[in-house]
Amino acid sequence: MLDNGILNEKLKILLQGVNEQYGSTLTDELIVRLENTIIDFNEEVDALMNELKENATIKEKMMADIKSGKTEEKSNEQTPDNDPEEDVQEMSEWEKRLESLN
């Protein structure tokens, strides 16, 4: 992992070049956009991590149910006329962005 000091030094050098070439107004706008990008990234990573935790909890519960023999009761409760398309969850913003890149 990169040291924050190294990252800050590289960013300072890059921003100095932008500032000299385009002026402080555009440099300030670039900094604001970088900060917003980092905030968005952190929010998306947090959402993904929460989703992973939820999925792990669900899997653990399912494994406990399988070990205790409760799966037969649940499979009898399901009806064959369930529409698989209804079970599909809407894509997250992150998945939509990945899809749009292709």
C-alpha positions in Angstrom: 0.0 0.0 0.0 1.2 3.5 -0.8 2.3 5.7 2.0 0.1 8.8 2.4 3.2 11.0 2.3 4.2 9.7 -1.1 0.7 10.1 -2.4 0.4 13.6 -1.1 3.7 14.6 -2.6 2.8 13.2 -6.0 -0.6 15.0 -5.8 1.1 18.2 -4.8 3.4 18.0 -7.8 0.6 17.2 -10.2 -1.6 20.0 -8.9 1.2 22.5 -9.1 1.6 21.7 -12.8 -2.2 22.1 -13.3 -2.2 25.4 -11.3 0.7 26.8 -13.4 -0.9 25.8 -16.7 -4.6 26.5 -16.0 -4.8 28.8 -12.9 -6.1 28.5 -9.4 -9.8 28.5 -10.3 -9.5 25.3 -12.4 -7.1 23.7 -9.9 -9.7 24.4 -7.1 -12.4 22.8 -9.3 -10.2 19.8 -9.9 -9.7 19.4 -6.1 -13.4 19.6 -5.5 -14.1 17.0 -8.1 -11.4 14.7 -6.8 -12.9 15.0 -3.3 -16.3 14.2 -4.6 -15.0 11.2 -6.5 -13.3 9.9 -3.3 -16.5 10.4 -1.3 -18.6 8.5 -3.9 -16.0 5.7 -4.0 -16.0 5.4 -0.2 -19.8 5.3 -0.1 -19.9 2.6 -2.8 -17.3 0.5 -1.0 -19.2 0.9 2.2 -22.4 -0.2 0.5 -20.7 -3.2 -1.0 -19.2 -4.2 2.3 -22.5 -4.0 4.0 -24.1 -6.1 1.3 -21.3 -8.7 1.7 -21.9 -8.8 5.5 -25.7 -9.3 4.9 -25.0 -12.0 2.4 -22.6 -13.8 4.8 -25.2 -13.6 7.5 -27.8 -15.1 5.2 -25.5 -17.9 4.2 -24.6 -18.7 7.8 -28.3 -18.9 8.6 -28.9 -21.1 5.6 -26.1 -23.4 6.6 -27.5 -23.6 10.1 -30.9 -24.5 8.6 -29.4 -27.2 6.4 -27.6 -28.7 9.3 -30.7 -28.7 11.5 -32.9 -30.2 8.7 -35.2 -27.1 8.3 -34.7 -27.0 4.5 -37.4 -29.5 3.8 -40.0 -27.3 5.4 -39.0 -24.2 3.3 -38.9 -26.1 0.0 -42.5 -27.3 0.6 -43.6 -23.7 1.2 -42.3 -22.5 -2.1 -44.9 -22.6 -4.9 -43.9 -23.7 -8.4 -45.6 -20.7 -10.1 -43.1 -18.2 -8.6 -41.9 -15.9 -11.4 -38.0 -15.9 -11.4 -38.0 -12.4 -12.9 -39.8 -11.1 -9.7 -36.9 -12.4 -7.6 -34.3 -10.5 -9.6 -33.2 -7.4 -7.6 -32.6 -4.1 -9.3 -29.0 -3.5 -10.2 -27.1 -1.2 -7.8 -25.6 2.1 -9.1 -22.2 0.5 -9.0 -23.3 -2.4 -11.2 -25.0 0.0 -13.6 -21.8 2.0 -14.0 -19.8 -1.2 -14.7 -22.4 -2.3 -17.2 -22.3 1.1 -19.0 -18.5 0.8 -19.4 -18.9 -2.3 -21.7 
